[in-house]
Amino acid sequence: MRRRFTRALATGLAAGVMAGGAAMVSVGTASAAPAKSTTSHSTAHHCHQVKAHFETRHGKRVRVSEHMVRTRM
């Protein structure tokens, strides 16, 4: 009888510790969210040069000249 009680108590404590650890892990990851960036809107863009290439537009092969492309981040 005593062994059964001890086992039930140990199982309950282990479940409580695991649940408490899971709660602590979830709080830790929630608080590790990235902070809002303080950079201005104009510096949040990145531009790069695209070489001339061919594209198919409306069934015709068209040459696209070299140009700058702005990528928002």
VMD Tcl script that builds the backbone (N, CA, C; Angstrom):
set m [mol new atoms 219]
animate dup $m
set s [atomselect $m all]
$s set {name element resname resid chain x y z} {
  {N N MET 1 A 0.825 -1.183 0.000}
  {CA C MET 1 A 0.000 0.000 0.000}
  {C C MET 1 A 0.877 1.257 0.000}
  {N N ARG 2 A 1.930 1.240 0.803}
  {CA C ARG 2 A 2.803 2.394 0.899}
  {C C ARG 2 A 3.517 2.639 -0.433}
  {N N ARG 3 A 3.922 1.569 -1.111}
  {CA C ARG 3 A 4.629 1.695 -2.382}
  {C C ARG 3 A 3.721 2.345 -3.430}
  {N N ARG 4 A 2.452 1.965 -3.454}
  {CA C ARG 4 A 1.496 2.526 -4.394}
  {C C ARG 4 A 1.322 4.029 -4.149}
  {N N PHE 5 A 1.218 4.410 -2.861}
  {CA C PHE 5 A 1.066 5.816 -2.501}
  {C C PHE 5 A 2.313 6.619 -2.914}
  {N N THR 6 A 3.466 6.060 -2.667}
  {CA C THR 6 A 4.720 6.736 -3.020}
  {C C THR 6 A 4.825 6.913 -4.521}
  {N N ARG 7 A 4.464 5.893 -5.273}
  {CA C ARG 7 A 4.517 5.961 -6.733}
  {C C ARG 7 A 3.541 7.018 -7.261}
  {N N ALA 8 A 2.332 7.067 -6.724}
  {CA C ALA 8 A 1.337 8.051 -7.151}
  {C C ALA 8 A 1.815 9.469 -6.825}
  {N N LEU 9 A 2.405 9.636 -5.653}
  {CA C LEU 9 A 2.923 10.943 -5.266}
  {C C LEU 9 A 4.075 11.364 -6.174}
  {N N ALA 10 A 4.979 10.457 -6.469}
  {CA C ALA 10 A 6.118 10.766 -7.337}
  {C C ALA 10 A 5.655 11.082 -8.759}
  {N N THR 11 A 4.677 10.339 -9.250}
  {CA C THR 11 A 4.149 10.587 -10.593}
  {C C THR 11 A 3.475 11.948 -10.660}
  {N N GLY 12 A 2.713 12.287 -9.637}
  {CA C GLY 12 A 2.046 13.586 -9.589}
  {C C GLY 12 A 3.042 14.735 -9.534}
  {N N LEU 13 A 4.073 14.578 -8.711}
  {CA C LEU 13 A 5.100 15.616 -8.620}
  {C C LEU 13 A 5.845 15.767 -9.937}
  {N N ALA 14 A 6.161 14.652 -10.577}
  {CA C ALA 14 A 6.870 14.709 -11.861}
  {C C ALA 14 A 6.023 15.406 -12.918}
  {N N ALA 15 A 4.730 15.118 -12.929}
  {CA C ALA 15 A 3.839 15.768 -13.894}
  {C C ALA 15 A 3.764 17.267 -13.624}
  {N N GLY 16 A 3.719 17.637 -12.352}
  {CA C GLY 16 A 3.676 19.053 -11.990}
  {C C GLY 16 A 4.949 19.782 -12.388}
  {N N VAL 17 A 6.089 19.148 -12.166}
  {CA C VAL 17 A 7.368 19.753 -12.537}
  {C C VAL 17 A 7.460 19.905 -14.045}
  {N N MET 18 A 7.033 18.900 -14.779}
  {CA C MET 18 A 7.087 18.973 -16.243}
  {C C MET 18 A 6.151 20.056 -16.763}
  {N N ALA 19 A 4.957 20.165 -16.179}
  {CA C ALA 19 A 4.017 21.199 -16.612}
  {C C ALA 19 A 4.563 22.579 -16.276}
  {N N GLY 20 A 5.156 22.721 -15.110}
  {CA C GLY 20 A 5.754 23.997 -14.723}
  {C C GLY 20 A 6.920 24.357 -15.624}
  {N N GLY 21 A 7.724 23.375 -15.990}
  {CA C GLY 21 A 8.844 23.618 -16.902}
  {C C GLY 21 A 8.356 24.017 -18.279}
  {N N ALA 22 A 7.278 23.389 -18.739}
  {CA C ALA 22 A 6.725 23.739 -20.054}
  {C C ALA 22 A 6.186 25.159 -20.031}
  {N N ALA 23 A 5.583 25.556 -18.911}
  {CA C ALA 23 A 5.073 26.927 -18.802}
  {C C ALA 23 A 6.225 27.914 -18.809}
  {N N MET 24 A 7.314 27.594 -18.133}
  {CA C MET 24 A 8.467 28.487 -18.106}
  {C C MET 24 A 9.104 28.598 -19.480}
  {N N VAL 25 A 9.170 27.488 -20.221}
  {CA C VAL 25 A 9.739 27.508 -21.562}
  {C C VAL 25 A 8.887 28.361 -22.486}
  {N N SER 26 A 7.558 28.236 -22.381}
  {CA C SER 26 A 6.688 29.021 -23.257}
  {C C SER 26 A 6.781 30.505 -22.932}
  {N N VAL 27 A 6.932 30.864 -21.676}
  {CA C VAL 27 A 7.093 32.267 -21.304}
  {C C VAL 27 A 8.433 32.772 -21.804}
  {N N GLY 28 A 9.477 31.940 -21.708}
  {CA C GLY 28 A 10.801 32.352 -22.173}
  {C C GLY 28 A 10.827 32.606 -23.661}
  {N N THR 29 A 10.165 31.772 -24.448}
  {CA C THR 29 A 10.162 31.984 -25.895}
  {C C THR 29 A 9.264 33.142 -26.277}
  {N N ALA 30 A 8.200 33.379 -25.518}
  {CA C ALA 30 A 7.312 34.497 -25.832}
  {C C ALA 30 A 8.017 35.820 -25.570}
  {N N SER 31 A 8.810 35.886 -24.516}
  {CA C SER 31 A 9.492 37.127 -24.195}
  {C C SER 31 A 10.727 37.324 -25.065}
  {N N ALA 32 A 11.146 36.295 -25.803}
  {CA C ALA 32 A 12.313 36.408 -26.672}
  {C C ALA 32 A 11.933 36.910 -28.061}
  {N N ALA 33 A 10.725 37.453 -28.201}
  {CA C ALA 33 A 10.285 37.979 -29.488}
  {C C ALA 33 A 11.142 39.190 -29.849}
  {N N PRO 34 A 11.430 39.357 -31.142}
  {CA C PRO 34 A 12.281 40.478 -31.538}
  {C C PRO 34 A 11.599 41.815 -31.279}
  {N N ALA 35 A 12.385 42.775 -30.853}
  {CA C ALA 35 A 11.851 44.111 -30.602}
  {C C ALA 35 A 11.621 44.821 -31.922}
  {N N LYS 36 A 10.734 45.816 -31.911}
  {CA C LYS 36 A 10.448 46.566 -33.122}
  {C C LYS 36 A 11.691 47.341 -33.540}
  {N N SER 37 A 11.966 47.326 -34.814}
  {CA C SER 37 A 13.147 47.998 -35.325}
  {C C SER 37 A 13.002 49.506 -35.201}
  {N N THR 38 A 14.094 50.171 -34.876}
  {CA C THR 38 A 14.074 51.626 -34.733}
  {C C THR 38 A 14.574 52.325 -35.982}
  {N N THR 39 A 14.868 51.581 -37.050}
  {CA C THR 39 A 15.366 52.206 -38.272}
  {C C THR 39 A 14.246 52.964 -38.957}
  {N N SER 40 A 14.621 53.992 -39.687}
  {CA C SER 40 A 13.609 54.785 -40.379}
  {C C SER 40 A 13.087 54.027 -41.590}
  {N N HIS 41 A 11.962 54.473 -42.093}
  {CA C HIS 41 A 11.314 53.797 -43.215}
  {C C HIS 41 A 12.186 53.824 -44.463}
  {N N SER 42 A 12.915 54.907 -44.689}
  {CA C SER 42 A 13.705 55.030 -45.914}
  {C C SER 42 A 14.892 54.080 -45.936}
  {N N THR 43 A 15.431 53.700 -44.778}
  {CA C THR 43 A 16.586 52.806 -44.756}
  {C C THR 43 A 16.187 51.340 -44.747}
  {N N ALA 44 A 14.899 51.051 -44.738}
  {CA C ALA 44 A 14.437 49.662 -44.689}
  {C C ALA 44 A 14.396 49.038 -46.078}
  {N N HIS 45 A 14.810 49.765 -47.115}
  {CA C HIS 45 A 14.785 49.250 -48.478}
  {C C HIS 45 A 16.195 48.904 -48.938}
  {N N HIS 46 A 16.278 47.904 -49.778}
  {CA C HIS 46 A 17.557 47.499 -50.342}
  {C C HIS 46 A 17.403 47.465 -51.857}
  {N N CYS 47 A 18.322 48.087 -52.562}
  {CA C CYS 47 A 18.271 48.127 -54.020}
  {C C CYS 47 A 19.396 47.281 -54.599}
  {N N HIS 48 A 19.138 46.684 -55.743}
  {CA C HIS 48 A 20.192 45.968 -56.452}
  {C C HIS 48 A 19.970 46.089 -57.950}
  {N N GLN 49 A 21.052 45.965 -58.679}
  {CA C GLN 49 A 21.030 46.095 -60.137}
  {C C GLN 49 A 20.701 44.743 -60.771}
  {N N VAL 50 A 19.758 44.752 -61.706}
  {CA C VAL 50 A 19.383 43.535 -62.422}
  {C C VAL 50 A 19.940 43.635 -63.832}
  {N N LYS 51 A 20.600 42.576 -64.283}
  {CA C LYS 51 A 21.170 42.569 -65.634}
  {C C LYS 51 A 20.066 42.465 -66.684}
  {N N ALA 52 A 20.423 42.832 -67.908}
  {CA C ALA 52 A 19.473 42.704 -69.013}
  {C C ALA 52 A 19.163 41.229 -69.243}
  {N N HIS 53 A 17.899 40.930 -69.550}
  {CA C HIS 53 A 17.488 39.544 -69.757}
  {C C HIS 53 A 16.254 39.512 -70.654}
  {N N PHE 54 A 15.837 38.311 -71.031}
  {CA C PHE 54 A 14.659 38.134 -71.872}
  {C C PHE 54 A 13.513 37.562 -71.043}
  {N N GLU 55 A 12.309 38.060 -71.296}
  {CA C GLU 55 A 11.098 37.552 -70.664}
  {C C GLU 55 A 10.065 37.260 -71.740}
  {N N THR 56 A 9.126 36.403 -71.416}
  {CA C THR 56 A 8.022 36.130 -72.330}
  {C C THR 56 A 6.808 36.891 -71.844}
  {N N ARG 57 A 6.355 37.838 -72.652}
  {CA C ARG 57 A 5.179 38.635 -72.297}
  {C C ARG 57 A 4.152 38.515 -73.413}
  {N N HIS 58 A 2.985 38.032 -73.070}
  {CA C HIS 58 A 1.881 37.849 -74.026}
  {C C HIS 58 A 2.310 36.984 -75.208}
  {N N GLY 59 A 3.097 35.956 -74.924}
  {CA C GLY 59 A 3.507 35.011 -75.952}
  {C C GLY 59 A 4.673 35.472 -76.808}
  {N N LYS 60 A 5.215 36.650 -76.547}
  {CA C LYS 60 A 6.352 37.153 -77.317}
  {C C LYS 60 A 7.566 37.272 -76.413}
  {N N ARG 61 A 8.745 36.990 -76.983}
  {CA C ARG 61 A 9.992 37.101 -76.239}
  {C C ARG 61 A 10.465 38.549 -76.318}
  {N N VAL 62 A 10.597 39.190 -75.127}
  {CA C VAL 62 A 10.912 40.615 -75.045}
  {C C VAL 62 A 12.187 40.783 -74.236}
  {N N ARG 63 A 13.066 41.684 -74.710}
  {CA C ARG 63 A 14.296 41.966 -73.976}
  {C C ARG 63 A 14.014 43.053 -72.946}
  {N N VAL 64 A 14.410 42.780 -71.688}
  {CA C VAL 64 A 14.260 43.740 -70.606}
  {C C VAL 64 A 15.645 44.313 -70.327}
  {N N SER 65 A 15.779 45.626 -70.421}
  {CA C SER 65 A 17.090 46.246 -70.230}
  {C C SER 65 A 17.496 46.237 -68.750}
  {N N GLU 66 A 18.743 46.548 -68.508}
  {CA C GLU 66 A 19.284 46.587 -67.162}
  {C C GLU 66 A 18.557 47.677 -66.353}
  {N N HIS 67 A 18.217 47.350 -65.064}
  {CA C HIS 67 A 17.505 48.315 -64.249}
  {C C HIS 67 A 17.712 48.022 -62.768}
  {N N MET 68 A 17.338 48.994 -61.923}
  {CA C MET 68 A 17.440 48.839 -60.470}
  {C C MET 68 A 16.128 48.273 -59.923}
  {N N VAL 69 A 16.238 47.398 -58.917}
  {CA C VAL 69 A 15.075 46.806 -58.274}
  {C C VAL 69 A 15.171 47.097 -56.784}
  {N N ARG 70 A 14.087 47.621 -56.195}
  {CA C ARG 70 A 14.052 47.909 -54.770}
  {C C ARG 70 A 13.299 46.802 -54.052}
  {N N THR 71 A 13.912 46.237 -53.031}
  {CA C THR 71 A 13.298 45.156 -52.264}
  {C C THR 71 A 12.960 45.680 -50.881}
  {N N ARG 72 A 11.731 45.511 -50.459}
  {CA C ARG 72 A 11.332 45.941 -49.121}
  {C C ARG 72 A 11.658 44.843 -48.127}
  {N N MET 73 A 12.129 45.236 -46.983}
  {CA C MET 73 A 12.479 44.285 -45.933}
  {C C MET 73 A 11.590 44.491 -44.742}
}
mol reanalyze $m
mol bondsrecalc $m
mol representation Tube
mol addrep $m
